[in-house]
Amino acid sequence: MPNRILDLRLFQYALASAENGSFRRAAAALNVQQSTVSRGVRSLEHRLGAELFERGHAGIRPTSAGDRFLQEATQGIEHLERAMQRAGAMQRGEHGELTVGVSLPFILLADLFERFRKEFGGVSVEIVESTTSGSWTLVQQRKVDVAFVAKTRGHGAPRSLHLRDERMIAVLPKSHPSAGARMLDLEELRLERFILSTGGLGPDIDDHLVRQMAKWGAEPNIQLQRVGQCNLINMVAKGFGATIVVGPLPRAAPDIVLVPLTDRNSVSLYAVWMESNPNPALKGLLDIVRGSGPLGGVP
């Protein structure tokens, strides 16, 4: 049985010979010896068990079998070249997939991912929303490549990078007595009923309210809701209570007001990932994160 493991150079010799009509001109085009081309074509014919060229004083021309073989070989080599290019692009992070965990509102990361998509437009990005604790777990389990969360931990395998601090904002009904304030201290809201989400930053804000109000001997009145930020805002407008958000709102409801809290009421934002993660797209994103500056935040 003929040996089917072929040197790709043999295909190159045969294709160049067909294009140039002679082994001599093919050798000149490839910058090799004519004997190298002619021996290579003979070797290819022997391994295939078929004559690829008719040879004569006027030159060479493909046989019927050779013509069909060269057409299909050309397609195969084009597929191989595309596969090699794609593999190289994936290694450079230009193509591939990136799975991102977030406990933050995505609007806080919009500029970062706009830059990433401009530079790595061939990378497919999947966003997985969770709490900060849940996002940490997803990173450790390698179910996401990187997570953007509201706090870091003092120990554990994931690496972390501080992005910036973002001020908390109270969302109040327009009828609220403090609706006209330019800024509020959390102590001024210690008697308020808060509605928070069970997902996203809800647990982080819950912890913050409990810690801060314990300083004044108060316990916050918190009702947890299994809804996202948009529905929380609408619930505030309908009198369910107040809530606290981080970052700008894409579109505020008409019956609410946004009042920033004082500086000490802020959230530290981090990127966390596993150092052992080999995904080249992750490296590309982290390079942008490290070079992008604070991207706004608490002044």
N, C-alpha and C positions, 0 to 999 in steps of 0.2 A: 504493500500500500504506500503511495507517495507520502512524503512528510508534509503535513499541512501547516507546520509552524514556519512562517515566512518572515524574512527580513524586509522591513518596510522600504528599504532602499531599492529592493528589486522592483517593487511597484513603481517607484519613482523613475527607475531606468526605463521601464516599459512605457510608462505614460509619456516621458520625454521623447522616446523614440517614435512613438505614434504621432506626437505633435510636430516633430521636426522631419519625419520621413527618412531618417537615416541614423545609424548608430554614431557616425562621426559628428553630425550636427548636434545630436543629443548630448554627446560627451562634451562638446564645446559649451553648450548651454549650461551643463551641470558642473563644468570646470573639473572634469575627471578624464582619465585615459579612455580612449575608444574601446580598448580591450576590456576595461572594467565594465562598461555598459553592455557590450556584446556577451561577455561571460555571464553577467547578471541576468540578462534576458534568457539566455540558454538555461541557466539554473532555475529560473522561474518556470519556464516551459516544462522542464523535466519534473519539477515538483507538482505541477498541475496535471501533467500527463496530456498536454495539448499544445499544438503549435499556435503561437500567437501572431506570428508575422510570416508573410511570404517574402523571401529574400531574392533580390535580382540585381543586375548591373545598374539599374536606374534607381535603386534604393530599396526601401522596405515598405510594406503596407500590411495592415492588420488582416488576418484571416477572419472568416465569419465568427468563429469561436473567440478569436482575439478581440474583435470589435465588441462583442457582447460582454466579454470579461472586463475589458477596459472601462466600458460604460458603468458597470456595476461596481468595479473597484474604485472608480472616481467618486461615486456616491458614498461608498464606505469610508474612503479617506476623508471626504468632507465631513461626514458624521464624526469621525475620530478627531479631526481638528477642532470641531465645535466642542466636543466633549473635553478635549484638553484645555481649550480656552476657558470653558466654564469651570473646570476644576481649578485652574489657576485663579480665576476671578473669585471663586468661593474662598480659596486660601487667602486671598488678599482682602476678603470681606466685602467685595463688590456685589456678590450674589449670595443667596442663602436665605436663612430664616433666623429671626430673632424674636424670642418670646419674653415679654416684659410684664412683670408684676407691678401693680400700682395700688397704693392705699391713698394716694393724693388725687385731688381733682386733676384731670388730664390737662386742663387749661394752664396749670402751673408748669407743664412740661412742653407746651406747644412750640415754643421757640426752639428748644433743644431738638425736638424730633423734626421740625422743619429743616434745620441744618443737616440732620442726619440723612433725611430722605433726599436732599439735594446732592449730597456726596455719595450716598449709597442707595441710589434709586432702585437697584436690582434686588435689594434685600426685602423680603416679606416680613412685616412686623405684626405680631399678634399681641394684643393687650389683654392681660388677665387682672381683673379688679378683685381686690381682697382687702382685708384689714392689714395693719402693719405686722402684727404677729403672724397672720396667715401668709403674708408675702415673704417673711423671713423663712418660714417653713418651706415654701415653694422653692426658694433659692437653694436651701440646704438639700432638698430632695432632687435638685436639678430639673424641676418641672418648669422653671423659668430661668432665663439666662441672667437677668438682672432685675432688681426691684427698686422702686422709688418709694421710700417710706418716710414716716414722720419722726422716727427716733432710731437710735442705734443701740447696740448692746455692748457691754464692757468685755464680753468674752464670746467665744463661738467661732466657728470656722469661716463664715463669710467675711470678706473684706468690705470696708465701708468708706465712703467719701462724702464729706459734708458739702452740701450744695449752697445752702443759704438758710437764713431764718425768715419766716413769713409771718406777718402779723395776723392775729385772729380778729375777726369782724363779727360784731353782734348784728343779728338780723331781727328787727323789731317791727311790729305792726305800726302803721302811721299814727295810730291813736295812742301809742305808748307815751307815758310822761317824759321819757328820755329821748323821744324820737328826734328832737331838735338839737341834741348834743353833738359837738364836733368830735369828742372822744370820751370814752367811758372807762372807768376802772371797774374791774370785775366785782369789787365789793359793792358797787352801786346796784348790782343785779342779783345780790345774794337771795332776795326773796322771789326771784323770777322763776316761772315754770319753764324748763328747757325741754325741747324735743330734739333728740339726736338720732342719727341713723345707727343701726347695728353693724353696718359695713363701712368701708372706707376709713375716714378719719374719726368716725363716731366714737369708738372706744378710746382713742387718744385724747379727744376733747373731754370725754367723760372723766378720764383719769385726771386731767388738768383741773377741771372744775372741782373735783373732790379734794385734791391736794391744796388748791388755793383757798377754798372756802373753809377748810379745816383750820387755817390760820386765824380765822375770825370766829371760830367756834360754831360755824354754820355747816349745815349739810345741804347740798344742792338738791332741788326738786327736779329730777330728770326722768323723762319718759322716753324709752327707746322705741323707735319705729323701724319697721322693716321696709324702708323706702329709701330712695336715693335723694341726693341734695335738692334736685329740682322739685320733687314732691314736698320735701320739708319746707322749702321756701313758700310754696303755695299754701301749706298748712299754717304757716305763720301768718300769712295774709288773711286767713279765715279764722284767726283767733285761737289756734290750738296752743300757742305759747311762743317763746322766742327760741332761736337757735344760734349757733355759732359756726361760721364758715372760715375757710382759709383761702386767701387769694380772691381775685376778681370774679364776679358772676357774669356769665356770658349775656344774660338778659334778666334783669330783676323784675319781679312782679310789681304791678302798679300800686299795690296797697301796703308795701313794706318800705323800710328805710334801712340803710346800712351804716353802722356807726363803728369805727375802728376802736379796738380796745387798746389800753396803754401798752408800752413797749414790752413789759415783762410777760405779757400774754401773747406769746408767739410760739411757733412750731419750728423746730429744726428739721430741715429736709435732707435726706441722705440717699445716695445710691448704694446698694449692697449687691455683692456678687461673690461667686466662688472663684478663688484664684486658680483652681485647677481646671476651670471651664475653658476648653480649647477653641470655642466658637470664634472665628476671626471677626464676624460681625460685631461681637461683644467688644472686642478690642477697639474697633472703629468707633463705636458709640462712646466708650470710655475716653478715648482720645479727644473726642469733641467735648465731652463733659469737662475734662480737665482743662481744656483750652478755651472754654466758653465764658469764664468768669462767673460772677454770682447770679447773672440773669435776673436782676432785680431783687426784691425782698424788702425786709425791714430796713429803713434808712438808718 
